[in-house]
Amino acid sequence: MGPKAADKKAAAPKKAAVNKAAAAKKAALKGTQKTVKKVRTSTTFRRPKTLRLPRVPKYPRRSVPKVSPLDQYTVVRYPLNTESAMKLIEDNNTLVFICDVRANKRQIRDAVKKLYDVDSQRINTLVRPDGTKKAYVRLSPDADALDIANKIGFI
């Protein structure tokens, strides 16, 4: 004996509900987004840039930090006391020093400040033909180059 017509009508909504539930399960598991294959327009493959985290070392790789070889005593070697340097001291309020070749103007300014406690207004440098660096240190108007030269002891 087959199912009656009334039973068929009742089975149709139940079958639709089962199909809907199966579709919802499939959507939940696989997702509803469709995957689109990327079209490559270039023949060269460029590796994508990924996240690069900074290093977090467990211990320092060197036991003692490097000390800069250019301290104030290395930067300024000695003052120059030639006739032209004396003239600059008297006329332009400028001291002349022989410095380390690797030193830059900022390092020379800091070294002169630490050694002689004077502020410099301007520093000009040149490398002489014998390979040493000469620095013309123009002092600020409140400092007198003649007094500093006396304090250094070459006048």
HELIX and SHEET records of a PDB file:
HELIX    1   1 ALA A    5  LYS A   30  1                                  26    
HELIX    2   2 GLN A   72  VAL A   75  1                                   4    
HELIX    3   3 GLU A   83  ASN A   92  1                                  10    
HELIX    4   4 LYS A  105  TYR A  116  1                                  12    
HELIX    5   5 ALA A  145  ILE A  152  1                                   8    
SHEET    1   A 4 VAL A  76  PRO A  79  0                                        
SHEET    2   A 4 THR A  94  CYS A  99 -1                                        
SHEET    3   A 4 LYS A 133  LEU A 139 -1                                        
SHEET    4   A 4 SER A 120  VAL A 127 -1                                        
END                                                                             
